[in-house]
Amino acid sequence: MLTELIAALDEDDDRPALPGTSRGDLARLVRGYAVALAAEGLTAGETVALAVRPGPRSLATLLAAYHLGLRIAVVDPTAGPDVVRARLELASPRLVLADAAAQAVAGWAAPLARRAHLALPDLSTIAPVRTIGRRLPGSAPGLPPRQGQRPSPYAGEGDAVVVFTSGTTSRPRAVVHTRASISAGMAAVRDLVRPVPGEPVLGGTFFVLLPSLAGGAPVALPARRGLKRQLRTLRPQAVYLTPPQLRAALADGCRFTGRVYSGSAPVSASLLAAARRAGAREAWGVYALTEVFPAAAVESSEKSAYDGPGDLVGSLLPGVEARVSTSGEVLLAGPTAADRYLGSPPFEWVATGDIGHVDDRRIVLGGRAKDMILRDAENIYPGLYEPALHVPGVELALLVGVPATDGDERVVAVVQPTPGAADHDIHAALRDPLVRMGAARPDAVVLARIPLAGRSRKPDRAATAALAARLTRAVADRAKNQDLPGAGG
C-alpha cells in the first residue's frame, strides 16, 4: 500500500492532504527527501532513527525512507534519556533525523522539556544527526529536500519499522515490522475505517494517516486545544482518538458526525456508548498491540450487548488467527503481525500477555497475566471484572492488589467518576456489580483519578496500586484514631 501511495502522489495534485499541505506538496516533499537521503549514501536495509513531530515533514520523511528500503526506528521522547539511548544503541542507526525541537529537548531546552515529561540524550553521540525542517541555533546540519529525479523504489522485502515497546534500560525491546506486515496493517485499517475520497479524517497516528491518504481522504491531526471547534468545522467522516482523548473530548461537550474509533488502551462499553450519544454514527473499539496492529475490533452496540465475564474486544480481523496457550494467554498470528523482536528469532505466535478466550473468532479478555492479584491463595484476573464496574457515573475503573501485612494481597477497586457525578450515586450503582463479583469482590472501593502513563496514556496499574495503598491506609488510620479514647467520632 505504501509503494502504491508514493507512486500515486502527483506533484500537480492540489487536493488537500494535511492542513496547509496539498497532495502535490506532499509528493514534492517525498521526492525531495528521497533524493536527499540517497545523497547521504544510505542504502536499503540500513536504519535511520526518526525524532520528528507529527506533520507533513515527518510523514514525507517516513515515506521517502520506505521508498528507499530503509528501516525506520521511531524515537519516543517520553521514555527518558537513558531508555532512549539504550534503544537507539540496540537499533544502531546510520543516521538520526530530528527536528529542531527534538534537538532542543536533548540540549538547551532540557530543563523546560522535563516539566512536560520529555527528555532525550545527546543524539549526536549515537549517530550523525541531520535536521528536518527549520534549523535553530545549535541545530545539526540540515537535510533539506533536494531537487532531482526520485530514486527508483526499492522492490524487495525486509524490515520497515522498528517500534520500541516494554523493556528495561539494560534490555530494551523493539518490535520489528516488515514491509509486508506494515502493508497488511495499513490495508486492515483502510478496510475498517473505509475512508471516502475527499472527506476528512481526524487522527494522529501513521496507521490512520497513511490508509486515509491512500484512499484519497485528507487528514487532520487532533488539535491539542480547540478540538470541539475543529470537529465542528471539519465534520470528519472518521475520528481516531485514544480513550483519554475521547474522554476529554466528551467532557468538553464535543459532538461527532461520523464514525469514532478508539484504541491503544482499554476501551469500555460505556465510553463507546457515550460517543454514540454524542452523535457518532458508529463507535468502534480497536484491539491492537505494537506487535499486531490491528487484531480485532468491536462496535458499540455489540460490546454493550455482551453480558458475559471479561471484556469483549471484538472479532478477529480477516487473516488474523488466535489461540489460547495452556496458561490461558491469548496468542496471535497473521499478516498484520510483526516479524520478531530485534535480536530475537521470528515469531511463530505473538504472545499478547492477555489472559482470555476465543469464541467463534471473538476475543474476550480476562486481564493481563502480569496484573494477576493473589488473595487467599486465589488468582484474580482484574480484566474479568473491571468491565462490570463501568456503571453510569464511572469514567474509568481498575482492580489492583495492595500488599497486606500477612504477605497476602488486598483487592481494591479504584473508580474514577465522570465529571459532575455524585459519590453516593456511584456507590449505589456499584452495589449490585460488586455483589456479583463473588470471590473477587474488592476489600475496598476508593474514588480517585486514575494515573496514566506512556505515549498512549494507558492506565498506570503500578501507580494506581500505590495510590490505592495510600488512600486505604489513610482511611484505616482515621478509623483507628476515631476509636481512641477522646477521639472525635
VENTA-V815569 format. One record per backbone hydrogen bond with DSSP energy under -0.5 kcal/mol. NH is the residue of the N-H (numbers start at 1). CO is the residue of the C=O. E is the energy in kcal/mol with one decimal. If there is no record, write none. Layout:
NH:CO:E
NH:CO:E
This chain:
5:1:-2.6
6:2:-2.7
7:3:-2.3
8:4:-1.9
9:5:-1.2
13:10:-2.0
14:12:-0.7
17:18:-0.6
17:21:-2.8
18:21:-2.0
19:219:-0.5
21:18:-3.1
23:15:-3.1
24:13:-2.5
26:22:-2.4
27:23:-2.3
28:24:-2.2
29:25:-2.2
30:26:-2.6
31:27:-2.4
32:28:-2.7
33:29:-2.7
34:30:-2.3
35:31:-2.4
36:32:-2.1
37:33:-2.8
38:34:-2.2
39:35:-2.0
40:36:-0.9
40:37:-0.5
41:38:-1.7
42:37:-1.4
45:69:-2.5
46:43:-2.1
48:71:-2.8
49:95:-2.5
50:73:-2.8
51:49:-0.6
51:97:-3.3
59:55:-2.3
60:56:-2.7
61:57:-2.7
62:58:-2.3
63:59:-2.4
64:60:-2.6
65:61:-2.6
66:62:-2.5
67:63:-2.5
68:64:-1.5
69:66:-1.5
70:65:-2.6
71:46:-3.0
72:160:-2.6
73:48:-2.8
73:71:-0.5
74:72:-0.6
74:162:-2.3
75:50:-2.2
77:75:-0.6
79:76:-1.6
80:119:-0.6
84:80:-2.7
85:81:-2.4
86:82:-2.2
87:83:-2.6
88:84:-2.7
89:85:-2.5
90:86:-1.6
91:87:-2.1
92:88:-2.0
93:88:-0.6
94:47:-3.2
95:47:-1.0
96:128:-2.9
97:49:-3.4
97:95:-0.5
98:96:-0.6
98:130:-2.3
99:51:-1.8
100:134:-0.5
103:99:-1.9
104:100:-2.1
105:101:-2.2
106:102:-1.3
107:104:-1.1
109:104:-1.8
110:107:-1.8
113:109:-2.9
114:110:-2.3
115:111:-0.6
115:112:-0.8
116:112:-0.5
116:113:-1.4
117:114:-1.7
118:113:-2.0
119:77:-2.9
120:105:-0.6
123:121:-1.0
125:122:-1.6
126:123:-1.8
127:123:-1.6
128:94:-0.5
130:96:-2.5
131:141:-2.8
132:98:-1.8
133:131:-0.5
139:136:-2.7
143:131:-2.8
146:32:-2.1
154:67:-2.7
160:177:-2.9
161:177:-1.9
162:72:-3.2
163:161:-0.5
163:175:-2.5
165:173:-2.3
168:171:-1.6
173:165:-0.5
175:163:-3.2
176:340:-2.8
177:161:-2.7
177:175:-0.6
179:158:-2.5
182:178:-2.4
183:179:-1.8
184:180:-2.4
185:181:-2.4
186:182:-2.5
187:183:-2.3
188:184:-2.2
189:185:-2.2
190:186:-2.6
191:187:-2.3
192:188:-1.6
193:189:-3.2
194:190:-2.8
198:216:-2.3
199:196:-1.9
201:218:-2.2
202:238:-2.6
203:201:-0.6
203:220:-2.2
208:205:-1.6
209:205:-2.9
210:206:-2.4
212:208:-1.5
213:209:-2.6
214:210:-2.6
215:211:-1.5
216:213:-1.5
217:212:-2.8
219:17:-3.3
220:201:-2.4
230:226:-2.2
231:227:-2.8
232:228:-2.1
233:229:-2.4
234:230:-2.8
235:231:-2.1
237:200:-2.6
238:200:-0.7
239:259:-2.1
240:202:-2.8
241:239:-0.5
241:261:-2.2
243:263:-0.6
246:242:-2.9
247:243:-2.8
248:244:-2.3
249:245:-2.3
250:246:-2.5
251:247:-2.4
252:248:-1.4
253:250:-1.5
254:249:-2.6
256:278:-2.7
259:237:-2.4
260:282:-2.4
261:239:-3.1
262:284:-2.1
268:266:-0.5
272:268:-1.8
273:269:-2.5
274:270:-2.0
275:271:-1.7
276:272:-2.0
277:273:-2.3
278:274:-1.3
279:276:-1.8
280:275:-2.1
281:258:-2.7
282:258:-0.8
284:260:-3.3
285:298:-2.8
286:262:-2.8
287:285:-0.5
287:296:-2.8
288:286:-0.7
289:292:-2.6
293:336:-1.2
295:287:-2.4
296:287:-1.8
297:315:-1.5
298:285:-2.2
300:283:-2.3
302:299:-0.5
303:299:-2.3
304:300:-2.8
305:301:-1.4
306:302:-1.0
310:384:-2.1
311:365:-2.7
312:310:-0.6
313:311:-0.7
313:363:-2.2
314:363:-0.9
315:297:-1.9
316:361:-2.8
317:295:-2.5
320:317:-2.2
321:333:-3.0
323:331:-2.0
325:329:-2.9
328:325:-1.9
330:354:-3.0
331:323:-3.3
332:350:-2.2
333:321:-2.0
337:334:-1.6
338:291:-3.2
339:176:-2.4
340:176:-1.0
341:345:-0.5
342:174:-2.8
344:341:-2.7
347:339:-2.6
348:349:-0.5
350:332:-3.6
351:349:-0.6
352:330:-2.0
352:350:-0.6
355:367:-3.8
356:328:-2.1
357:364:-2.4
359:357:-0.5
359:362:-3.0
360:358:-0.5
362:359:-1.3
363:314:-2.9
364:357:-2.6
364:362:-0.5
365:311:-2.8
366:355:-4.6
367:355:-0.8
369:353:-2.9
371:368:-1.2
372:369:-1.2
373:380:-2.9
375:373:-0.6
375:378:-2.2
378:375:-1.8
380:373:-2.8
382:380:-0.7
384:366:-1.4
384:381:-1.9
385:382:-1.9
386:382:-2.3
387:383:-0.5
388:385:-0.9
389:385:-0.6
389:386:-1.6
390:387:-1.4
391:389:-2.1
394:391:-2.3
395:393:-0.5
395:416:-3.2
396:416:-1.4
398:414:-2.3
400:398:-0.5
400:412:-2.5
402:410:-2.9
404:408:-3.1
407:404:-1.5
409:374:-0.8
410:402:-3.1
412:400:-2.6
412:410:-0.5
413:444:-2.7
414:398:-2.9
414:412:-0.6
415:413:-0.6
415:446:-2.9
416:396:-3.4
417:415:-0.7
418:393:-2.3
421:418:-2.2
426:422:-1.9
427:423:-2.5
428:424:-1.9
429:425:-2.3
430:426:-1.9
431:427:-0.7
431:428:-0.7
433:429:-0.6
434:430:-2.4
435:431:-1.7
436:432:-2.2
437:433:-0.5
437:434:-0.9
438:435:-1.4
440:437:-2.2
441:438:-1.9
443:411:-2.8
444:411:-1.2
446:413:-2.8
448:415:-2.2
448:446:-0.6
453:458:-2.3
457:454:-1.3
458:453:-1.7
460:451:-2.7
461:459:-1.0
464:460:-2.4
465:461:-2.8
466:462:-2.1
467:463:-2.3
468:464:-2.9
469:465:-2.3
470:466:-2.0
471:467:-2.6
472:468:-2.7
473:469:-1.9
474:470:-2.2
475:471:-2.0
476:472:-2.4
477:473:-2.4
478:474:-2.2
479:475:-2.4
480:476:-2.4
481:477:-2.5
482:478:-2.1
483:479:-0.9
483:480:-0.7
484:481:-1.1
487:484:-2.3
